[in-house]
Amino acid sequence: MKALNRIGLASIILTLTVSCEKDLAPYDNTNAWLNFIVYDDSGIPVTSEEATDEMKQTVYSFVTASVAAGEELKEDVIEFEVSTVGFLSDKDRPVSLKQIQTGKNDAIPGVHYVAFDSPEFISRCYIPANQNKAIIPITVLRNESLKEGDVTLKFAIAENEYFKSGYAGLTERTILISDLLAQPGNWPIDYVGNYGPLKHQLLMKWTGETWDETYIASLLNGDSGYLTYLTRWLTEKLAEENAKRLAQGLDVYKEREEDGGEIITF
C-alpha cells in the first residue's frame, strides 16, 4: 500500500513538473518580443485588448509646443516607452521601427521627421543592457507644409535579429503633426465646451498653459475642485473680455466661420 502511495505521489509530481515546463516554455528560449507601453487617461498601462486607437494616437502641434518651451522650436522629440517580453541581455539591443502608409497626408522622412533608418535615430533607439524598458525618441521637424494642415506618422515595431513584434494591440503608434492649433485627443468638453482654435488660443493666453494632451491629463487627474474653479474663472474672464469688446464696438468672441462661427462659451 505504501509503495502504491509513493508511486501515486511520484506520478502527481511528474504531472505537475510537465505542466509547469509547458507553461514556462515561451521563456526557455532566447527569443524576445517588443511592445509599446500604452496608457489610459489616468496614466495606467493598458493591455492589448484595452488599447484603443485614441490611446495609441498622439496629437502634436509646434504652436503649443513652442508656447510650452518658451521659444520657437524647429524640431522636437516625442518620447514613446517600449517594454520587452523574454530574457534580459547583457548587451544593448537595437530597436527597429517602420513607417506604415495610411494614404492620408503621410509624413515624409527627412521632411517631417528624422528617418527611422538614419544614423541619428539608430544611435538613440535601443534597449540598454540588462533592462526590459526604454524610451524611444521620435524627432519631428517643423516644415512649412505643416502650416497647411497636419500629417500622419503611423509607425510600428519592425522585427530584427533582437526582437520580434509583440502583442497585436501594442505594436503600433500614430502621431498627427502640425504647425497649427489642433484639438487634443482628451479635450475636456465637459468643462470647457466644444473645441475651437480661437478658444484654444484664449485658454493659452489667459492661463499661460499649453492646453495640450499632457496639461489636460494633469487637470483631469488632479483636484476636481480646482477644475471646477478654473471653469468658473474662465467663464467670468470671458464675460469681462466680451464686455470690453462690446464697449469698443466689437462683437463678442466667435470662432471663424470656417471653424463653425460659434459664439465662444465655457
Rosetta blueprint (number, residue, H / E / L):
1 M L
2 K H
3 A H
4 L H
5 N H
6 R H
7 I H
8 G H
9 L H
10 A H
11 S H
12 I H
13 I H
14 L H
15 T H
16 L H
17 T H
18 V H
19 S H
20 C H
21 E H
22 K H
23 D H
24 L H
25 A H
26 P H
27 Y H
28 D L
29 N L
30 T L
31 N L
32 A E
33 W E
34 L E
35 N E
36 F E
37 I L
38 V L
39 Y E
40 D L
41 D L
42 S L
43 G L
44 I L
45 P E
46 V L
47 T L
48 S L
49 E L
50 E L
51 A L
52 T L
53 D L
54 E L
55 M L
56 K L
57 Q E
58 T E
59 V E
60 Y E
61 S E
62 F H
63 V H
64 T H
65 A H
66 S H
67 V H
68 A H
69 A H
70 G L
71 E L
72 E L
73 L L
74 K L
75 E E
76 D E
77 V E
78 I E
79 E E
80 F E
81 E E
82 V E
83 S E
84 T E
85 V E
86 G E
87 F L
88 L L
89 S L
90 D L
91 K L
92 D L
93 R E
94 P E
95 V L
96 S E
97 L E
98 K E
99 Q E
100 I E
101 Q L
102 T L
103 G L
104 K L
105 N L
106 D E
107 A L
108 I L
109 P E
110 G L
111 V L
112 H L
113 Y E
114 V L
115 A L
116 F L
117 D L
118 S L
119 P H
120 E H
121 F H
122 I H
123 S L
124 R L
125 C L
126 Y E
127 I E
128 P L
129 A L
130 N L
131 Q L
132 N L
133 K E
134 A E
135 I E
136 I E
137 P E
138 I E
139 T E
140 V E
141 L E
142 R L
143 N L
144 E H
145 S H
146 L H
147 K H
148 E L
149 G L
150 D L
151 V E
152 T E
153 L E
154 K E
155 F E
156 A E
157 I E
158 A E
159 E L
160 N L
161 E L
162 Y L
163 F L
164 K E
165 S E
166 G L
167 Y L
168 A H
169 G H
170 L H
171 T L
172 E E
173 R E
174 T E
175 I E
176 L E
177 I E
178 S E
179 D L
180 L L
181 L L
182 A L
183 Q L
184 P L
185 G L
186 N L
187 W L
188 P L
189 I H
190 D H
191 Y H
192 V H
193 G L
194 N L
195 Y L
196 G L
197 P H
198 L H
199 K H
200 H H
201 Q H
202 L H
203 L H
204 M H
205 K H
206 W H
207 T H
208 G L
209 E L
210 T L
211 W L
212 D L
213 E H
214 T H
215 Y H
216 I H
217 A H
218 S H
219 L H
220 L H
221 N L
222 G L
223 D L
224 S H
225 G H
226 Y H
227 L H
228 T H
229 Y H
230 L H
231 T H
232 R H
233 W H
234 L H
235 T H
236 E H
237 K H
238 L H
239 A H
240 E H
241 E H
242 N H
243 A H
244 K H
245 R H
246 L H
247 A H
248 Q L
249 G L
250 L L
251 D L
252 V L
253 Y L
254 K E
255 E L
256 R L
257 E H
258 E H
259 D H
260 G L
261 G L
262 E L
263 I E
264 I L
265 T L
266 F L
